Amino acid sequence: MAQHANDWENPQLVSQNAMQPHAYFIPYPSDQAALLGDSSPFTKSLDGIWKFHLSNNPDERPRDFFQEWLL
């Protein structure tokens, strides 16, 4: 067996100091809405098209990438 000097070089180590998987809960405005199982007004879906820009290093990033979201 090969010895791994660093944890990040060990393919057998898939997690460390991680929480166990658990169920999540979705809040609803009322019991009736929860029983219907429709989408909750308290959640937001992250599905969709995202703008993405890959930079080789932080200096190559678009400088004002966040400005259009502030408008």
WOJO-V785690 format. One line per field, one symbol per residue. phi: phi as a letter, one per 30 degrees, with the letter a starting at -180 (. if undefined). psi: psi as a letter, one per 20 degrees, with the letter a starting at -180 (. if undefined). Layout:
phi=???
psi=???
This chain:
phi=.ddcdbedccddccaahcddebdcbcdbdaddddddiddcdcbbdcdkccdbbccdaedcdddcecddddd
psi=pqpphqhiioiioiqpkqqqqrqrqpqqirhghhhhjrqqijqppjqapqppopqhrhijqpgkhighii.
